[in-house]
Amino acid sequence: MDHIKKIEETDASEIPLGKLVLIISRSHFLYLNKHLKDFNLKGYQITMLFEIYKGKNLSQNEIGSNYNIDKGVISRTLKKLEEDGFISREIDKDNRRRNIVSLTQKGEEVIEEIIRIFEEWEDEIYQDIDIEKDILHEVLKKVALKSIAMCK
């Protein structure tokens, strides 16, 4: 764990914000992958299941725009989730060019475990941090919004 020691010994102001965000994001994905390995779910699959759960009957485009993810990645990931029985896709009756994505019973069952693991990760993260959770979330939300706006 030399990289942990190196980060600990570096002044926080000397580490670029993007690198910190990347470290957090990558570590979060690794944590989720480790704890969800029995479900054979990885990275974006977990993120998309959570987004579908929160959004209820979203289109593929809505899922991608909510996370700023490429359409090709969305399509491939949803295809795999559908093949594995976690989601279903149906053509919208009002707009035949729109696919509505929803969780199956299997998807509903796994989302409960995903939420539990998300909460467990956050609880562990906040144990040794001297900032209120709501304040940090608000700051990170502003950084995320600004970052997205800068890409347009």
C-alpha positions in Angstrom: 0.0 0.0 0.0 2.8 2.4 -0.9 0.4 4.6 -2.8 -1.7 5.2 0.3 1.4 6.3 2.2 2.4 8.6 -0.7 -1.0 10.2 -0.7 -1.0 10.6 3.1 2.4 12.3 3.0 1.4 14.7 0.2 -0.1 18.1 1.1 -3.8 17.9 -0.1 -3.4 21.2 -2.0 -0.7 19.6 -4.1 -3.0 16.8 -5.4 -5.2 17.9 -8.3 -8.9 17.8 -7.7 -9.4 15.5 -10.7 -6.9 13.0 -9.3 -8.7 12.9 -6.0 -12.1 12.4 -7.6 -10.6 9.7 -9.8 -9.2 7.9 -6.8 -12.5 8.1 -4.9 -14.5 6.9 -7.9 -12.1 4.0 -8.8 -11.9 2.9 -5.1 -15.7 3.0 -4.9 -16.1 0.9 -8.0 -13.5 -1.6 -6.6 -15.4 -1.8 -3.3 -18.7 -2.4 -5.1 -17.2 -5.0 -7.4 -15.7 -6.8 -4.4 -19.0 -6.8 -2.4 -21.2 -7.7 -5.4 -19.1 -10.4 -7.0 -21.7 -13.0 -6.3 -24.1 -11.2 -8.6 -21.5 -10.9 -11.4 -22.1 -7.2 -11.7 -19.3 -4.7 -12.5 -18.9 -0.9 -12.7 -21.4 0.8 -15.0 -23.9 -2.1 -14.6 -24.2 -1.3 -10.9 -24.5 2.5 -11.6 -27.2 1.9 -14.2 -29.2 -0.5 -12.0 -29.2 2.2 -9.4 -30.2 4.9 -11.9 -33.1 2.8 -13.2 -34.2 2.1 -9.7 -34.2 5.8 -8.8 -35.7 7.0 -12.1 -38.4 4.4 -12.7 -39.1 3.6 -16.3 -36.3 5.8 -17.8 -35.3 5.7 -21.5 -31.8 4.7 -22.5 -31.0 8.3 -23.4 -32.1 9.6 -20.0 -29.9 7.1 -18.3 -26.9 8.2 -20.4 -27.5 11.9 -19.9 -28.0 11.6 -16.2 -24.5 10.2 -15.8 -22.9 11.8 -18.9 -22.1 8.3 -20.3 -21.6 7.5 -24.0 -24.5 6.0 -25.8 -22.5 3.0 -26.9 -21.5 2.2 -23.3 -25.1 2.5 -22.3 -26.3 0.2 -25.0 -23.7 -2.5 -24.3 -24.2 -2.3 -20.6 -28.0 -2.5 -20.8 -27.8 -5.4 -23.3 -25.7 -7.4 -20.7 -28.1 -6.4 -17.9 -31.0 -7.6 -20.0 -29.3 -10.9 -20.9 -28.6 -11.5 -17.3 -32.3 -10.9 -16.3 -31.8 -7.7 -14.3 -33.7 -5.3 -16.6 -36.3 -5.3 -19.3 -36.5 -3.0 -22.3 -39.8 -2.1 -24.0 -40.6 0.2 -26.8 -42.6 3.2 -25.6 -46.1 3.0 -26.9 -46.3 6.8 -27.3 -42.8 7.2 -29.0 -41.7 4.1 -30.8 -38.1 5.4 -31.0 -37.8 5.4 -27.2 -36.9 2.3 -25.2 -38.2 2.3 -21.6 -35.9 0.5 -19.2 -37.2 -1.1 -16.0 -36.0 -3.5 -13.3 -37.2 -7.1 -13.4 -37.9 -9.0 -10.2 -34.3 -10.1 -10.2 -33.2 -6.5 -10.6 -35.4 -5.4 -7.7 -33.8 -8.0 -5.5 -30.2 -7.1 -6.3 -30.9 -3.4 -5.9 -31.6 -3.9 -2.2 -28.2 -5.3 -1.8 -26.6 -2.5 -3.9 -28.2 0.1 -1.7 -27.1 -1.6 1.4 -23.5 -1.7 0.1 -23.7 2.0 -1.0 -24.8 2.9 2.5 -22.1 0.8 4.1 -19.4 2.4 2.0 -20.6 5.9 2.8 -20.9 5.1 6.5 -17.4 3.8 6.6 -16.1 6.8 4.6 -17.6 9.3 7.0 -16.4 7.7 10.2 -13.1 9.6 10.2 -14.1 12.8 8.4 -14.8 16.0 10.3 -17.3 17.5 7.8 -21.1 17.0 7.8 -22.2 14.6 5.1 -24.8 17.0 3.7 -22.2 19.8 3.3 -19.7 17.5 1.5 -22.4 16.2 -0.8 -23.5 19.7 -1.6 -20.0 20.8 -2.5 -19.4 17.7 -4.6 -22.7 18.2 -6.4 -21.6 21.7 -7.3 -18.3 20.4 -8.5 -20.0 17.7 -10.6 -22.4 20.2 -12.2 -19.6 22.7 -13.0 -17.6 19.8 -14.5 -20.4 18.7 -16.7 -21.1 22.3 -17.8 -17.5 22.8 -18.8 -17.7 19.8 -21.2 -20.4 21.4 -23.3 
